[in-house]
Amino acid sequence: MKTLDLSFKTSTNKVHHLKLHYANDNLSKDVVSKAMADLAATKLFVKDGENLVAEPLAAKYVETIETPIVTAPKA
């Protein structure tokens, strides 16, 4: 499964990640950059007075591969 991991600088200069599990996995750099800028402009993600997505930093796809070792028996 691929996850889109968006990194933002917060208003207190920390790094915050916004992970989207069901995002299109063929998005262009321009589309993602614009979406991140639009998200930052909304100022919707505020917690305890800190804007969590103040400035876009980076974006990447993260792919998780599961390798079962022991499986549960079927009931």
PDB file of N, CA, C and O in Angstrom:
ATOM      1  N   MET A   1       0.843  -1.174   0.000  1.00  0.00           N
ATOM      2  CA  MET A   1       0.000   0.000   0.000  1.00  0.00           C
ATOM      3  C   MET A   1       0.893   1.244   0.000  1.00  0.00           C
ATOM      4  O   MET A   1       1.868   1.314   0.748  1.00  0.00           O
ATOM      5  N   LYS A   2       0.560   2.204  -0.826  1.00  0.00           N
ATOM      6  CA  LYS A   2       1.299   3.456  -0.879  1.00  0.00           C
ATOM      7  C   LYS A   2       0.571   4.527  -0.075  1.00  0.00           C
ATOM      8  O   LYS A   2      -0.655   4.630  -0.111  1.00  0.00           O
ATOM      9  N   THR A   3       1.355   5.321   0.651  1.00  0.00           N
ATOM     10  CA  THR A   3       0.846   6.442   1.428  1.00  0.00           C
ATOM     11  C   THR A   3       1.539   7.706   0.948  1.00  0.00           C
ATOM     12  O   THR A   3       2.748   7.700   0.717  1.00  0.00           O
ATOM     13  N   LEU A   4       0.791   8.782   0.795  1.00  0.00           N
ATOM     14  CA  LEU A   4       1.371  10.063   0.441  1.00  0.00           C
ATOM     15  C   LEU A   4       1.698  10.793   1.739  1.00  0.00           C
ATOM     16  O   LEU A   4       0.804  11.113   2.522  1.00  0.00           O
ATOM     17  N   ASP A   5       2.985  11.054   1.961  1.00  0.00           N
ATOM     18  CA  ASP A   5       3.471  11.690   3.187  1.00  0.00           C
ATOM     19  C   ASP A   5       3.856  13.136   2.872  1.00  0.00           C
ATOM     20  O   ASP A   5       4.837  13.391   2.172  1.00  0.00           O
ATOM     21  N   LEU A   6       3.070  14.078   3.399  1.00  0.00           N
ATOM     22  CA  LEU A   6       3.321  15.496   3.181  1.00  0.00           C
ATOM     23  C   LEU A   6       3.985  16.071   4.424  1.00  0.00           C
ATOM     24  O   LEU A   6       3.462  15.915   5.527  1.00  0.00           O
ATOM     25  N   SER A   7       5.123  16.732   4.268  1.00  0.00           N
ATOM     26  CA  SER A   7       5.848  17.338   5.389  1.00  0.00           C
ATOM     27  C   SER A   7       5.667  18.847   5.360  1.00  0.00           C
ATOM     28  O   SER A   7       5.833  19.491   4.324  1.00  0.00           O
ATOM     29  N   PHE A   8       5.327  19.391   6.510  1.00  0.00           N
ATOM     30  CA  PHE A   8       5.136  20.827   6.658  1.00  0.00           C
ATOM     31  C   PHE A   8       5.942  21.341   7.849  1.00  0.00           C
ATOM     32  O   PHE A   8       6.187  20.610   8.808  1.00  0.00           O
ATOM     33  N   LYS A   9       6.349  22.602   7.776  1.00  0.00           N
ATOM     34  CA  LYS A   9       6.936  23.275   8.929  1.00  0.00           C
ATOM     35  C   LYS A   9       5.778  23.919   9.677  1.00  0.00           C
ATOM     36  O   LYS A   9       4.915  24.556   9.073  1.00  0.00           O
ATOM     37  N   THR A  10       5.766  23.749  11.001  1.00  0.00           N
ATOM     38  CA  THR A  10       4.714  24.360  11.813  1.00  0.00           C
ATOM     39  C   THR A  10       5.074  25.809  12.115  1.00  0.00           C
ATOM     40  O   THR A  10       6.171  26.270  11.799  1.00  0.00           O
ATOM     41  N   SER A  11       4.144  26.511  12.724  1.00  0.00           N
ATOM     42  CA  SER A  11       4.405  27.915  13.074  1.00  0.00           C
ATOM     43  C   SER A  11       5.446  28.045  14.180  1.00  0.00           C
ATOM     44  O   SER A  11       5.940  29.144  14.433  1.00  0.00           O
ATOM     45  N   THR A  12       5.788  26.933  14.849  1.00  0.00           N
ATOM     46  CA  THR A  12       6.838  26.951  15.876  1.00  0.00           C
ATOM     47  C   THR A  12       8.109  26.261  15.375  1.00  0.00           C
ATOM     48  O   THR A  12       8.938  25.824  16.173  1.00  0.00           O
ATOM     49  N   ASN A  13       8.257  26.166  14.052  1.00  0.00           N
ATOM     50  CA  ASN A  13       9.449  25.611  13.383  1.00  0.00           C
ATOM     51  C   ASN A  13       9.714  24.139  13.678  1.00  0.00           C
ATOM     52  O   ASN A  13      10.867  23.706  13.684  1.00  0.00           O
ATOM     53  N   LYS A  14       8.663  23.374  13.921  1.00  0.00           N
ATOM     54  CA  LYS A  14       8.779  21.918  14.033  1.00  0.00           C
ATOM     55  C   LYS A  14       8.347  21.331  12.691  1.00  0.00           C
ATOM     56  O   LYS A  14       7.814  22.044  11.840  1.00  0.00           O
ATOM     57  N   VAL A  15       8.575  20.038  12.504  1.00  0.00           N
ATOM     58  CA  VAL A  15       8.131  19.362  11.286  1.00  0.00           C
ATOM     59  C   VAL A  15       6.906  18.522  11.622  1.00  0.00           C
ATOM     60  O   VAL A  15       6.911  17.750  12.581  1.00  0.00           O
ATOM     61  N   HIS A  16       5.861  18.682  10.825  1.00  0.00           N
ATOM     62  CA  HIS A  16       4.614  17.924  10.989  1.00  0.00           C
ATOM     63  C   HIS A  16       4.340  17.165   9.703  1.00  0.00           C
ATOM     64  O   HIS A  16       4.491  17.713   8.611  1.00  0.00           O
ATOM     65  N   HIS A  17       3.936  15.896   9.828  1.00  0.00           N
ATOM     66  CA  HIS A  17       3.622  15.062   8.665  1.00  0.00           C
ATOM     67  C   HIS A  17       2.119  14.853   8.573  1.00  0.00           C
ATOM     68  O   HIS A  17       1.457  14.577   9.573  1.00  0.00           O
ATOM     69  N   LEU A  18       1.598  14.985   7.388  1.00  0.00           N
ATOM     70  CA  LEU A  18       0.207  14.684   7.092  1.00  0.00           C
ATOM     71  C   LEU A  18       0.237  13.501   6.138  1.00  0.00           C
ATOM     72  O   LEU A  18       0.716  13.623   5.011  1.00  0.00           O
ATOM     73  N   LYS A  19      -0.273  12.354   6.583  1.00  0.00           N
ATOM     74  CA  LYS A  19      -0.196  11.126   5.784  1.00  0.00           C
ATOM     75  C   LYS A  19      -1.570  10.781   5.225  1.00  0.00           C
ATOM     76  O   LYS A  19      -2.545  10.645   5.965  1.00  0.00           O
ATOM     77  N   LEU A  20      -1.626  10.643   3.910  1.00  0.00           N
ATOM     78  CA  LEU A  20      -2.875  10.330   3.208  1.00  0.00           C
ATOM     79  C   LEU A  20      -2.778   8.907   2.665  1.00  0.00           C
ATOM     80  O   LEU A  20      -1.942   8.613   1.810  1.00  0.00           O
ATOM     81  N   HIS A  21      -3.636   8.035   3.168  1.00  0.00           N
ATOM     82  CA  HIS A  21      -3.549   6.615   2.825  1.00  0.00           C
ATOM     83  C   HIS A  21      -4.221   6.256   1.501  1.00  0.00           C
ATOM     84  O   HIS A  21      -3.850   5.255   0.888  1.00  0.00           O
ATOM     85  N   TYR A  22      -5.175   7.021   1.053  1.00  0.00           N
ATOM     86  CA  TYR A  22      -5.900   6.666  -0.165  1.00  0.00           C
ATOM     87  C   TYR A  22      -5.728   7.713  -1.259  1.00  0.00           C
ATOM     88  O   TYR A  22      -6.673   8.020  -1.985  1.00  0.00           O
ATOM     89  N   ALA A  23      -4.538   8.252  -1.373  1.00  0.00           N
ATOM     90  CA  ALA A  23      -4.255   9.265  -2.390  1.00  0.00           C
ATOM     91  C   ALA A  23      -3.883   8.606  -3.714  1.00  0.00           C
ATOM     92  O   ALA A  23      -3.377   7.484  -3.745  1.00  0.00           O
ATOM     93  N   ASN A  24      -4.140   9.311  -4.786  1.00  0.00           N
ATOM     94  CA  ASN A  24      -3.715   8.875  -6.113  1.00  0.00           C
ATOM     95  C   ASN A  24      -2.196   8.742  -6.105  1.00  0.00           C
ATOM     96  O   ASN A  24      -1.507   9.641  -5.622  1.00  0.00           O
ATOM     97  N   ASP A  25      -1.660   7.644  -6.628  1.00  0.00           N
ATOM     98  CA  ASP A  25      -0.208   7.445  -6.594  1.00  0.00           C
ATOM     99  C   ASP A  25       0.489   7.885  -7.879  1.00  0.00           C
ATOM    100  O   ASP A  25       1.629   7.495  -8.130  1.00  0.00           O
ATOM    101  N   ASN A  26      -0.183   8.689  -8.689  1.00  0.00           N
ATOM    102  CA  ASN A  26       0.412   9.208  -9.927  1.00  0.00           C
ATOM    103  C   ASN A  26       0.348  10.736  -9.991  1.00  0.00           C
ATOM    104  O   ASN A  26       0.251  11.303 -11.079  1.00  0.00           O
ATOM    105  N   LEU A  27       0.400  11.393  -8.862  1.00  0.00           N
ATOM    106  CA  LEU A  27       0.300  12.844  -8.843  1.00  0.00           C
ATOM    107  C   LEU A  27       1.626  13.478  -9.243  1.00  0.00           C
ATOM    108  O   LEU A  27       2.693  12.984  -8.878  1.00  0.00           O
ATOM    109  N   SER A  28       1.554  14.567  -9.990  1.00  0.00           N
ATOM    110  CA  SER A  28       2.770  15.263 -10.425  1.00  0.00           C
ATOM    111  C   SER A  28       3.275  16.185  -9.321  1.00  0.00           C
ATOM    112  O   SER A  28       2.552  16.507  -8.378  1.00  0.00           O
ATOM    113  N   LYS A  29       4.519  16.597  -9.457  1.00  0.00           N
ATOM    114  CA  LYS A  29       5.126  17.518  -8.504  1.00  0.00           C
ATOM    115  C   LYS A  29       4.335  18.815  -8.419  1.00  0.00           C
ATOM    116  O   LYS A  29       4.127  19.348  -7.329  1.00  0.00           O
ATOM    117  N   ASP A  30       3.893  19.328  -9.569  1.00  0.00           N
ATOM    118  CA  ASP A  30       3.148  20.583  -9.599  1.00  0.00           C
ATOM    119  C   ASP A  30       1.810  20.470  -8.866  1.00  0.00           C
ATOM    120  O   ASP A  30       1.426  21.378  -8.128  1.00  0.00           O
ATOM    121  N   VAL A  31       1.112  19.371  -9.067  1.00  0.00           N
ATOM    122  CA  VAL A  31      -0.190  19.166  -8.421  1.00  0.00           C
ATOM    123  C   VAL A  31      -0.026  19.075  -6.906  1.00  0.00           C
ATOM    124  O   VAL A  31      -0.783  19.694  -6.158  1.00  0.00           O
ATOM    125  N   VAL A  32       0.961  18.304  -6.455  1.00  0.00           N
ATOM    126  CA  VAL A  32       1.184  18.140  -5.015  1.00  0.00           C
ATOM    127  C   VAL A  32       1.650  19.456  -4.390  1.00  0.00           C
ATOM    128  O   VAL A  32       1.196  19.817  -3.304  1.00  0.00           O
ATOM    129  N   SER A  33       2.538  20.164  -5.055  1.00  0.00           N
ATOM    130  CA  SER A  33       3.029  21.443  -4.539  1.00  0.00           C
ATOM    131  C   SER A  33       1.894  22.442  -4.373  1.00  0.00           C
ATOM    132  O   SER A  33       1.811  23.130  -3.356  1.00  0.00           O
ATOM    133  N   LYS A  34       1.019  22.522  -5.373  1.00  0.00           N
ATOM    134  CA  LYS A  34      -0.118  23.444  -5.296  1.00  0.00           C
ATOM    135  C   LYS A  34      -1.074  23.031  -4.178  1.00  0.00           C
ATOM    136  O   LYS A  34      -1.558  23.884  -3.435  1.00  0.00           O
ATOM    137  N   ALA A  35      -1.347  21.741  -4.053  1.00  0.00           N
ATOM    138  CA  ALA A  35      -2.245  21.256  -2.998  1.00  0.00           C
ATOM    139  C   ALA A  35      -1.674  21.566  -1.616  1.00  0.00           C
ATOM    140  O   ALA A  35      -2.412  21.960  -0.713  1.00  0.00           O
ATOM    141  N   MET A  36      -0.360  21.390  -1.449  1.00  0.00           N
ATOM    142  CA  MET A  36       0.268  21.690  -0.161  1.00  0.00           C
ATOM    143  C   MET A  36       0.205  23.187   0.144  1.00  0.00           C
ATOM    144  O   MET A  36      -0.043  23.577   1.285  1.00  0.00           O
ATOM    145  N   ALA A  37       0.428  24.015  -0.859  1.00  0.00           N
ATOM    146  CA  ALA A  37       0.342  25.464  -0.676  1.00  0.00           C
ATOM    147  C   ALA A  37      -1.089  25.879  -0.323  1.00  0.00           C
ATOM    148  O   ALA A  37      -1.301  26.736   0.534  1.00  0.00           O
ATOM    149  N   ASP A  38      -2.062  25.265  -0.991  1.00  0.00           N
ATOM    150  CA  ASP A  38      -3.470  25.555  -0.704  1.00  0.00           C
ATOM    151  C   ASP A  38      -3.830  25.148   0.727  1.00  0.00           C
ATOM    152  O   ASP A  38      -4.537  25.880   1.420  1.00  0.00           O
ATOM    153  N   LEU A  39      -3.347  23.984   1.171  1.00  0.00           N
ATOM    154  CA  LEU A  39      -3.605  23.537   2.537  1.00  0.00           C
ATOM    155  C   LEU A  39      -3.009  24.512   3.549  1.00  0.00           C
ATOM    156  O   LEU A  39      -3.654  24.862   4.537  1.00  0.00           O
ATOM    157  N   ALA A  40      -1.792  24.942   3.301  1.00  0.00           N
ATOM    158  CA  ALA A  40      -1.131  25.879   4.213  1.00  0.00           C
ATOM    159  C   ALA A  40      -1.892  27.201   4.283  1.00  0.00           C
ATOM    160  O   ALA A  40      -1.983  27.813   5.347  1.00  0.00           O
ATOM    161  N   ALA A  41      -2.429  27.632   3.169  1.00  0.00           N
ATOM    162  CA  ALA A  41      -3.146  28.904   3.119  1.00  0.00           C
ATOM    163  C   ALA A  41      -4.465  28.869   3.895  1.00  0.00           C
ATOM    164  O   ALA A  41      -4.928  29.914   4.353  1.00  0.00           O
ATOM    165  N   THR A  42      -5.075  27.702   4.051  1.00  0.00           N
ATOM    166  CA  THR A  42      -6.365  27.612   4.746  1.00  0.00           C
ATOM    167  C   THR A  42      -6.251  27.828   6.245  1.00  0.00           C
ATOM    168  O   THR A  42      -7.201  28.291   6.876  1.00  0.00           O
ATOM    169  N   LYS A  43      -5.112  27.501   6.818  1.00  0.00           N
ATOM    170  CA  LYS A  43      -4.879  27.617   8.269  1.00  0.00           C
ATOM    171  C   LYS A  43      -5.937  26.851   9.064  1.00  0.00           C
ATOM    172  O   LYS A  43      -6.370  27.303  10.124  1.00  0.00           O
ATOM    173  N   LEU A  44      -6.351  25.693   8.551  1.00  0.00           N
ATOM    174  CA  LEU A  44      -7.363  24.867   9.207  1.00  0.00           C
ATOM    175  C   LEU A  44      -6.785  23.944  10.268  1.00  0.00           C
ATOM    176  O   LEU A  44      -7.501  23.529  11.180  1.00  0.00           O
ATOM    177  N   PHE A  45      -5.508  23.617  10.166  1.00  0.00           N
ATOM    178  CA  PHE A  45      -4.895  22.648  11.069  1.00  0.00           C
ATOM    179  C   PHE A  45      -4.149  23.378  12.186  1.00  0.00           C
ATOM    180  O   PHE A  45      -2.936  23.576  12.109  1.00  0.00           O
ATOM    181  N   VAL A  46      -4.885  23.773  13.219  1.00  0.00           N
ATOM    182  CA  VAL A  46      -4.321  24.502  14.355  1.00  0.00           C
ATOM    183  C   VAL A  46      -4.607  23.707  15.620  1.00  0.00           C
ATOM    184  O   VAL A  46      -5.736  23.283  15.864  1.00  0.00           O
ATOM    185  N   LYS A  47      -3.562  23.513  16.423  1.00  0.00           N
ATOM    186  CA  LYS A  47      -3.716  22.799  17.691  1.00  0.00           C
ATOM    187  C   LYS A  47      -2.977  23.587  18.768  1.00  0.00           C
ATOM    188  O   LYS A  47      -1.781  23.848  18.637  1.00  0.00           O
ATOM    189  N   ASP A  48      -3.681  23.964  19.827  1.00  0.00           N
ATOM    190  CA  ASP A  48      -3.115  24.747  20.934  1.00  0.00           C
ATOM    191  C   ASP A  48      -2.415  26.007  20.435  1.00  0.00           C
ATOM    192  O   ASP A  48      -1.353  26.371  20.940  1.00  0.00           O
ATOM    193  N   GLY A  49      -3.007  26.671  19.446  1.00  0.00           N
ATOM    194  CA  GLY A  49      -2.463  27.902  18.916  1.00  0.00           C
ATOM    195  C   GLY A  49      -1.325  27.735  17.924  1.00  0.00           C
ATOM    196  O   GLY A  49      -0.784  28.725  17.432  1.00  0.00           O
ATOM    197  N   GLU A  50      -0.951  26.491  17.622  1.00  0.00           N
ATOM    198  CA  GLU A  50       0.140  26.224  16.684  1.00  0.00           C
ATOM    199  C   GLU A  50      -0.429  25.793  15.337  1.00  0.00           C
ATOM    200  O   GLU A  50      -1.199  24.836  15.265  1.00  0.00           O
ATOM    201  N   ASN A  51      -0.054  26.495  14.271  1.00  0.00           N
ATOM    202  CA  ASN A  51      -0.463  26.125  12.920  1.00  0.00           C
ATOM    203  C   ASN A  51       0.401  24.942  12.482  1.00  0.00           C
ATOM    204  O   ASN A  51       1.611  25.095  12.313  1.00  0.00           O
ATOM    205  N   LEU A  52      -0.195  23.783  12.300  1.00  0.00           N
ATOM    206  CA  LEU A  52       0.554  22.562  12.011  1.00  0.00           C
ATOM    207  C   LEU A  52       1.040  22.466  10.569  1.00  0.00           C
ATOM    208  O   LEU A  52       1.980  21.722  10.289  1.00  0.00           O
ATOM    209  N   VAL A  53       0.425  23.197   9.658  1.00  0.00           N
ATOM    210  CA  VAL A  53       0.833  23.159   8.246  1.00  0.00           C
ATOM    211  C   VAL A  53       1.110  24.577   7.748  1.00  0.00           C
ATOM    212  O   VAL A  53       0.512  25.029   6.772  1.00  0.00           O
ATOM    213  N   ALA A  54       2.013  25.264   8.424  1.00  0.00           N
ATOM    214  CA  ALA A  54       2.295  26.660   8.100  1.00  0.00           C
ATOM    215  C   ALA A  54       3.051  26.819   6.791  1.00  0.00           C
ATOM    216  O   ALA A  54       2.785  27.751   6.032  1.00  0.00           O
ATOM    217  N   GLU A  55       4.002  25.910   6.516  1.00  0.00           N
ATOM    218  CA  GLU A  55       4.845  26.045   5.322  1.00  0.00           C
ATOM    219  C   GLU A  55       5.163  24.675   4.729  1.00  0.00           C
ATOM    220  O   GLU A  55       5.703  23.823   5.434  1.00  0.00           O
ATOM    221  N   PRO A  56       4.846  24.438   3.457  1.00  0.00           N
ATOM    222  CA  PRO A  56       5.165  23.151   2.830  1.00  0.00           C
ATOM    223  C   PRO A  56       6.675  22.913   2.767  1.00  0.00           C
ATOM    224  O   PRO A  56       7.441  23.823   2.448  1.00  0.00           O
ATOM    225  N   LEU A  57       7.092  21.690   3.072  1.00  0.00           N
ATOM    226  CA  LEU A  57       8.511  21.340   2.998  1.00  0.00           C
ATOM    227  C   LEU A  57       8.797  20.295   1.922  1.00  0.00           C
ATOM    228  O   LEU A  57       9.608  20.527   1.026  1.00  0.00           O
ATOM    229  N   ALA A  58       8.127  19.141   2.015  1.00  0.00           N
ATOM    230  CA  ALA A  58       8.434  18.036   1.104  1.00  0.00           C
ATOM    231  C   ALA A  58       7.236  17.103   1.003  1.00  0.00           C
ATOM    232  O   ALA A  58       6.307  17.158   1.809  1.00  0.00           O
ATOM    233  N   ALA A  59       7.286  16.248  -0.008  1.00  0.00           N
ATOM    234  CA  ALA A  59       6.250  15.227  -0.180  1.00  0.00           C
ATOM    235  C   ALA A  59       6.895  13.980  -0.762  1.00  0.00           C
ATOM    236  O   ALA A  59       7.825  14.055  -1.565  1.00  0.00           O
ATOM    237  N   LYS A  60       6.381  12.827  -0.336  1.00  0.00           N
ATOM    238  CA  LYS A  60       6.906  11.565  -0.868  1.00  0.00           C
ATOM    239  C   LYS A  60       5.854  10.478  -0.727  1.00  0.00           C
ATOM    240  O   LYS A  60       4.954  10.548   0.110  1.00  0.00           O
ATOM    241  N   TYR A  61       6.000   9.472  -1.576  1.00  0.00           N
ATOM    242  CA  TYR A  61       5.185   8.270  -1.453  1.00  0.00           C
ATOM    243  C   TYR A  61       5.963   7.274  -0.607  1.00  0.00           C
ATOM    244  O   TYR A  61       7.162   7.082  -0.809  1.00  0.00           O
ATOM    245  N   VAL A  62       5.275   6.637   0.345  1.00  0.00           N
ATOM    246  CA  VAL A  62       5.883   5.609   1.174  1.00  0.00           C
ATOM    247  C   VAL A  62       5.119   4.329   0.914  1.00  0.00           C
ATOM    248  O   VAL A  62       3.900   4.279   1.078  1.00  0.00           O
ATOM    249  N   GLU A  63       5.840   3.289   0.507  1.00  0.00           N
ATOM    250  CA  GLU A  63       5.196   2.014   0.205  1.00  0.00           C
ATOM    251  C   GLU A  63       5.497   1.016   1.315  1.00  0.00           C
ATOM    252  O   GLU A  63       6.654   0.798   1.674  1.00  0.00           O
ATOM    253  N   THR A  64       4.437   0.413   1.855  1.00  0.00           N
ATOM    254  CA  THR A  64       4.566  -0.569   2.919  1.00  0.00           C
ATOM    255  C   THR A  64       4.321  -1.963   2.341  1.00  0.00           C
ATOM    256  O   THR A  64       3.314  -2.215   1.680  1.00  0.00           O
ATOM    257  N   ILE A  65       5.257  -2.844   2.607  1.00  0.00           N
ATOM    258  CA  ILE A  65       5.128  -4.227   2.151  1.00  0.00           C
ATOM    259  C   ILE A  65       5.038  -5.126   3.380  1.00  0.00           C
ATOM    260  O   ILE A  65       5.937  -5.128   4.220  1.00  0.00           O
ATOM    261  N   GLU A  66       3.963  -5.882   3.481  1.00  0.00           N
ATOM    262  CA  GLU A  66       3.780  -6.795   4.603  1.00  0.00           C
ATOM    263  C   GLU A  66       4.275  -8.183   4.232  1.00  0.00           C
ATOM    264  O   GLU A  66       4.005  -8.683   3.140  1.00  0.00           O
ATOM    265  N   THR A  67       5.003  -8.797   5.156  1.00  0.00           N
ATOM    266  CA  THR A  67       5.482 -10.156   4.981  1.00  0.00           C
ATOM    267  C   THR A  67       5.007 -10.972   6.184  1.00  0.00           C
ATOM    268  O   THR A  67       5.619 -10.895   7.250  1.00  0.00           O
ATOM    269  N   PRO A  68       3.932 -11.752   6.041  1.00  0.00           N
ATOM    270  CA  PRO A  68       3.414 -12.515   7.168  1.00  0.00           C
ATOM    271  C   PRO A  68       4.414 -13.582   7.628  1.00  0.00           C
ATOM    272  O   PRO A  68       5.066 -14.234   6.812  1.00  0.00           O
ATOM    273  N   ILE A  69       4.517 -13.742   8.937  1.00  0.00           N
ATOM    274  CA  ILE A  69       5.365 -14.785   9.512  1.00  0.00           C
ATOM    275  C   ILE A  69       4.482 -15.885  10.091  1.00  0.00           C
ATOM    276  O   ILE A  69       4.684 -17.065   9.806  1.00  0.00           O
ATOM    277  N   VAL A  70       3.506 -15.496  10.903  1.00  0.00           N
ATOM    278  CA  VAL A  70       2.544 -16.420  11.464  1.00  0.00           C
ATOM    279  C   VAL A  70       1.163 -15.862  11.154  1.00  0.00           C
ATOM    280  O   VAL A  70       0.890 -14.692  11.422  1.00  0.00           O
ATOM    281  N   THR A  71       0.303 -16.683  10.598  1.00  0.00           N
ATOM    282  CA  THR A  71      -1.041 -16.228  10.266  1.00  0.00           C
ATOM    283  C   THR A  71      -2.058 -16.835  11.229  1.00  0.00           C
ATOM    284  O   THR A  71      -1.871 -17.949  11.719  1.00  0.00           O
ATOM    285  N   ALA A  72      -3.121 -16.104  11.495  1.00  0.00           N
ATOM    286  CA  ALA A  72      -4.183 -16.579  12.372  1.00  0.00           C
ATOM    287  C   ALA A  72      -4.979 -17.652  11.663  1.00  0.00           C
ATOM    288  O   ALA A  72      -5.243 -17.547  10.465  1.00  0.00           O
ATOM    289  N   PRO A  73      -5.367 -18.697  12.404  1.00  0.00           N
ATOM    290  CA  PRO A  73      -6.190 -19.747  11.775  1.00  0.00           C
ATOM    291  C   PRO A  73      -7.567 -19.214  11.424  1.00  0.00           C
ATOM    292  O   PRO A  73      -8.110 -18.357  12.120  1.00  0.00           O
ATOM    293  N   LYS A  74      -8.120 -19.726  10.345  1.00  0.00           N
ATOM    294  CA  LYS A  74      -9.465 -19.321   9.940  1.00  0.00           C
ATOM    295  C   LYS A  74     -10.490 -19.988  10.831  1.00  0.00           C
ATOM    296  O   LYS A  74     -10.402 -21.182  11.115  1.00  0.00           O
ATOM    297  N   ALA A  75     -11.466 -19.204  11.272  1.00  0.00           N
ATOM    298  CA  ALA A  75     -12.485 -19.728  12.195  1.00  0.00           C
ATOM    299  C   ALA A  75     -13.610 -20.394  11.453  1.00  0.00           C
ATOM    300  O   ALA A  75     -14.551 -20.890  12.074  1.00  0.00           O
TER     301      ALA A  75
END
